Amino acid sequence: METVGEWVWLADNIKIAEEYTVGYWKGLRDKLPVDENPDNQDWDEALKIFETRVNTRFINPIVEISKMDPDAGKGEGFSVVALQCILIEFFEAFYEGRTFILKRGTLNADESRTKYNRSDEMFKNFLTEHEPFSAFFCTHDKNNGDLSCNLISYYTFYNNFRCGLLHEAATKGSSIIRIEKNDKDGNPLDPEHKILIEKCGNKIILYRTPFQKALEQYLKNYKSELMSSGDRKEKFKNKMDELCQIPNP
């Protein structure tokens, strides 16, 4: 490692996604135009790095955990949803080109352009602004939101699932995790896996298999949007630089 000002510059041989290294990204980044042209082989390669990291570190482990006992549901869903929550924040951070910092209070305008210090903000943006999640979540910032609203408060998800699992290794409140929506005999009621989460009496039920499929669909949507957006490309490059701990010019 090399120290550059307040940065610790990672060595070129540090792997960021399977065999892709910091040095590989450094050699690729300067060839990436920030434009709206969707056809560029170098950007295809940049996306391959991103997708490889997502697949090998998160999606593939989720798939393997889900294979453990797909019919019994003995609690492995806690690990699955914990990884899904990590992915949500990771996806939104790349979408916005921002990196988490430990700082109390409100960030100034310059800081907030590339930084954030509240994870709940990222969950709010992701769940309420991206399909198919936005069809299930609202922006109410109180737990369970407005009871007259048919949607789930993003804050309920953040507090009861994300914070519960990552801080206490348990869901909070009346929130539970199920594999998918079935009847009492185990027959599927949502064979196309369209229902991600729902209110059922005083319970909030998260269906982890449809939720996973939605995350994978988001990844496809993001790749398509990125390739035709100069703004997304710039944010992607900035975020990847932060991930590789490459100081800004």
N, C-alpha and C positions, 0 to 999 in steps of 0.2 A: 504494500500500500504506500501511497505517496500523499503527504499532507500539502494541500494548496489552500492557503488562507484558513477558513473555517471548515473546508471540505476535507474529507479523506477520500482521495481518488483511488478507486479499486484497481488492482492490477489487471492487466489486459487478459490474463489467463483465467480470471474468475468466470465461472459458467453462470449464465443467466437463464438458459433454457436448453436442457440436454447439452449438446456439444457447442451451442452458440455461446460466445464469450463476450466480455466487455470490449475486448479489442476488435471483435468482429463488428459489433454495433458501431464503434467509433469509426471503423473504416467504411461502414455503410451510410451513416447518418448524413454525411456531407454530399452524398449523391441523391438525396431524397428531396425533390422539389416540393415546395409548399404551394400547390395549385389545385385546380378542380379537375384535372385530367385523371379519369379512373383507370387508364391503361398505362401502367408503369411497372416494369419488372422489379425494379429496386424496391418499390413500395409493396409489391407482392412478397418479397423476401422479408421486409420489415414486419408485415403481418404474420408471416410464418413464424418468426421469432416469438411474437406476442401469443399466437395461438398455441405454439408448442409449450410455452411457459404455463398457460392456462390449463392445457390438457394434462400435462405430466404432473403438475403440482396440485391440481384441484379436481378437474373433471374425472380423470382416470381413477384417482383414489375414491371419489364418490361412487363411481360405477362399481368398483371392487367391494366397497363396504356394503353397497346395496345388494350384492350377490350373496352375502353371508347367509341369510335366511329370509328370502323374499316373502315367504308366506306367514312367518311367525311374528315378525316385528317385535323383537325382544329388547329394543332400546337402541339399536344401531342408528336409528333416525336422529338421535341427538348429535352424533358425529357428522352425519350427512348435512343436517341443517346448519351446524356450526361452520362447516366448510362453505356452504352456500352463502352464509352471511359474510364471510371473508371475501368471497367473489363479488358480492354486491358492492362493497366499498371499493374493491380493486377496480371493478368495471367503471364505476362512476368517477373515480379519481383519474382514470385514463381519459374518460369522455371529457372531463373538465380540464384536464392537464394540471391537476393540483396535487400537492403532497402534504401529508399530515405533519403538523408541528405541535409540540407541547407549549402552549401559551394560553394563559388565562385572559378573559376579556374578549373584546371585539378586535379583529384584525383590521388594520387600516386598508385603504383601497389598493395600495400597491402590493401589500402582503397577500390579500385575498385573491389577487389575480392568479397566483401560482401556489398558494398555500391554503390549508383549512385546519381548524383546531376543534371542530365539532363533528364527530362521526354521524350524529343524528341528522345533520344537514345533508350529508351524502345519501343517507337512506331515504330521506324525504324526496330528494331530487330523483333518485333512481326509481323508487316505487311509484311515484305519482306522475312522472313525465315520460316514461318509456313503456311501450307496448311489450307484452300483453299485461304487464303489471298494473298500469294505470287504470285498467278496467275494474280492479279489485281494491285499490287503495285511495284514500283521500288525504288531504293535507291537515286535518285536525291535529293539533299538537297536544291533545290530552289523551290519556290512556282510554281506549275504546271509542274515542271520538264522540260525535253526536249520535246518540242512540236512535235518532230518527233517520240517520243516514244508513243506507244499505251497504256502503263500502266500509272497509276496515281502515282505521286510522294507521298511517305509517308509523306513528309513535307507538302504537300497540305492538306492532311487529318489532320495532327497534328495541323497545323496553322488555317485552315478554319473551321474545325469541333471541334476538342478538345479544342483549345485555345479560339475560338470564343464562344462556348457554356459555358465553365466553367468560363471564365473571363467576357464575355459581354452578356451572355444569348442570343446569336444570332450567326448564321453562318456568315462567312466572305467571301468576294470576290464574286465570281459567283457560290458559292456552295449552293445546296439546298437538302432537305431531302424529299423523297417520301416513301410511304409504300412499293410499289413494282413496277415493270416495267409493265405499261399498255399502251394501245393505247388511242386515244383521246376520245373513248367512254367508257373507263374504263374496257375494256376486257384485261385479263392478257396476256402479251407477253412472260412471263417467268414463266410458271406454276410450274416448278420444283425448282424455286427460286435459280438459279445458278449464276445470275448476281448480284454482291454485290455493285458495283460502276462503273460508266462509264463517259466518256466525251461525251457531246452532244453540239456541237458548242462551244461556249465559257463558257459553264456551266459544273460543276462537280456535278453529281447526285448520291447521296447515297440512296440505297434502304434498308431501315431499317429492314424489315422482313427477306430478305435473309441474311443480315449481322448478324442478331440475330441467325439464324439457323447455320451460319458459326461459331459463337462463341461457340454455344453448341456442334458442331462437334469438335471444337478444344479441348474442355474440355474432350470429350471422348478420343481423340487422346493422350492428355497429360496423362490421367490416365493410358492408356496402356503403354506409354513410361516410365512413372515413375516406374511402377511395375517391369520392367526388366532392370533398370539402377541404378547402385550404385551411380553414380554421381548425378543423379536427386534426388535420395532419400536423399543424404547428403544435397543438396541445399534446399529441402523441409523442412527438420528438422531445418536447420539454419533459414530459413525464418519464420517458425512457432514459433520458439523460439523468434525471433525478434517481431513478432506479439503479443506474450504473454509477451513480455518484460522480458524474462528470461536471465540473464547475461550468457555470455559464460564462460565455466569452466576455 
